[in-house]
Amino acid sequence: MNFILSFIDQLKKNWTVLLITILTGSAFLLFTFEYSVYKGVLPSNLTRDTATVLNGPAFTGALSNLGILLWSATAAIMLFSAYHLYKNTVQRRAALMTFLFGCLTAMLCLDDTYQFHEKAFSGIIYVPEELIYVFYLMCIVVIATVCRVVVVTTPYIVGLAAMAFFGTSILIDELNLPSGIHDAFIEDSFKFVGIALWTVYHYQSAFGFISDVSWRKENFNKE
């Protein structure tokens, strides 16, 4: 009896969340189905795992998938931290930094997952990869400049190391350096280490913002 009453109470409190989530998920499924019809492919090709669709071994794209998981985890950490900092502390500059970097990381995650700048955009409008790289770099520079008072209190050397590895990966790709059959592996290795460093940096920053009680309001209101 208590369970039934609790269940009814939960339903009354959360019916809106349930409805919105189900409708949103259904909308994505409908879009996926319509897109598969438009492209002339089976809907299951868009819903199943890539290795299954390609009939490849289970570990196909293992490092790439792990990198995407790190992108996703970082974006979630940053956006959650931004909300917490904004609602529960006076660290508004820290909240702004975590929010902006969280949004940027979510963009990088989506780009890396669906290869927007490599394949998806090519069928709609040609955007040079170099322009995309410059855009991401400018986003980082702008965020770091706007939030410089906060950035200098973080272990930014880790963030700079991440960017160095990203830059090396891009250079290997753009310069087509001769490295035999392992060229893609070398490029992706630098990229993966960059993602790992990016995750560590933002985790350390967010954890420090939330847990370090020595941070005071005056540290975040300087111009």
N, C-alpha and C positions, 0 to 999 in steps of 0.2 A: 504493500500500500504506500509506504513512504517513497519507494522508487517511482511509482506511478505519479505521485504528487510532484516529486522532484523533476520527473521527465516533462510533465505539463508546464511546470514553472520555467524550465530551461527553454521549452518551445516558445513560450510567451516572450521571454527575454531576447531570444536569438533568432526569431523567425525572419526578421529583416536581413540579418547577416546571411542566413541560409539562402534566402530568396535571391539576394544580390549576387552571391557567390555562384549559385547554380545557374542563374541567367547569364552571368558573365562567362562562365565556363562553356555554356551552351553556345554563346555567341562566337567564341573562339573555334569551337568544333564546327559550327556552320560555315565560318569563314574558311576553315581548313578544307572542308568538303568542296565548297564552291571553287576554291583555288585549285584543287586537284582536278576538278572538271575542266577548268579553264586551261590548265597545263596538259590535260589529257593523260594523267597518271592515276594510278590507283590511290584512293584515299589512305590506304594502309602504308603507302610509301612515305607519307607525311606524319604518320602517327607512331610507327615502329622505330626501334633502334636502328641506327645507320648500319651497323655490322650485320644485322639481320636482313635488312633490305638488300645489301650488297652480297649476301651469302659469304661474308668474310669471317675470320676467326673472332672470338669474343673480345680479344684485346685490341682490335682494330681502333686506331685513334685514341689509345689509352692515355697518352701524355696530353693530347689536346683536350680530352674530356676532363682530365684532372685540372688542367689550367682553367677551363670554364667553371669548374666547381670553385676554384680559388677566387676567380672574378666574382662569382655570385656571392660567396661568403663575405668577401670584402665589401661589396655594395650593401649587403644586408647589415653588416656590422656598422658601417658608416651612417646609413640612413636611420637605423634604430638609435644610434648614439646621438645623432643630430636632434631627433625628436626628444630624447631624454634630456639632453642638455638645454634645449630651448624651453621645455616645460618645467624643469625641476631645478635649474641652476641659474646663476647670473652670467654664465660663460657664453654669451651670445656670439662672440667672435669665433669661439671654438665650435659652436653649433653651426655657424655659417660655413666654416671650413669643412666640417664633416659632411654637411648636406651637399655642398658643391662637389666635393671629391666623390661622395657617394653616387651622385647623379652621373658624373663623368665615368666612374667605374661601371655603372650599369650600362652606359652607352658602349663602353669598350667590350663588355661581356656580350651584349647583343651583336655587336659588330663581329666579334670573334666567333660567336656561335653560328651566325647565319651568313658570315662572309659578305656583309653588305658592300664594303668598299672593293672587294675582289670580284664578286659575281653578281650579287643581287642588283646593284645599281647599273651594271653594264647593259642590262636589258631595258632600262628606262632612260637613263641619261649617263653620258660618259663623264666620270669624275676621276681625274688623275689620282693615283695612290699618293703621290707626293703631296698633293693638296690636302688630302685627308690627314696625313701625318703632321703637316704644318698646323692644321686646325686643332688636333689633339694637343700638340705642343703649346700652342697659344692658349688653350684652355688651362693647361697646367700653370703656365706663366702668369696668367691673369689671376687665377685663384690664389696662387702663392703670393702675388703682389698685394692683392686686396686683404688677404689674411696674414700678412707678413709678421705682425705682432705675435700671432699664435704659432705660426710655422717655425719660428726660430727657437721656440721652447720645446719642439718635438725632436726626435732623433732623425732629423732630416737627411743625415748622411746615408741612411738606409734608402730613403726615397730617391736620392741622387744616384745611388748605386743601381736601383731599379731602372731608372731612366737610361743609365749608361748601358745596361744590358739590352734594353729595348732598342736603343740607338744602334748598337752593334748588330743586332738581329736584322734591323732594317737595312743597314749598310751591306750586309752579306747578301740580302735579297736584291737590293737595287744595283749593286756593282757586279753581281753574278760572278763572285770570286770562285775560281776553279778549286773544287774540293771533291771531285769525283762523285761516286754514287751516294756519298754521305752529306751532300751539300744541304739538303732539306733538314736532315737530322741536326747538323751543326746550327743552322739558322733557328730551328725550333727549340734547341737546347738553350740558347741565349734568351730567347723569348720566354721560355718556361721559368728560368731562374729569375728573370725580370718580374714575372707575375708573382712568384713566391716572395721576392723582396718587397714588392708593392703591397702584398697582403700583410706581411710582417710590419711594415712601416705604419700602415693605417690602423692595424690592430693595436700596436703600441701607442699610437697617438690617441685613439679613442679611449683606450683603457686608462691612459694618463689623464685625459680630460675629466673622466668620470670619477676616478679614484683618488687623485692627488688633492688632498685637502689643503695643501699649502697655496694653491692657486686662489687668488682673490680677485674681486671685481675690478679693482683698479688696473690689473694686468691686461684686461680685455677691453678697456675703454680708451686706450691710447690711439692717437691718430698715426 
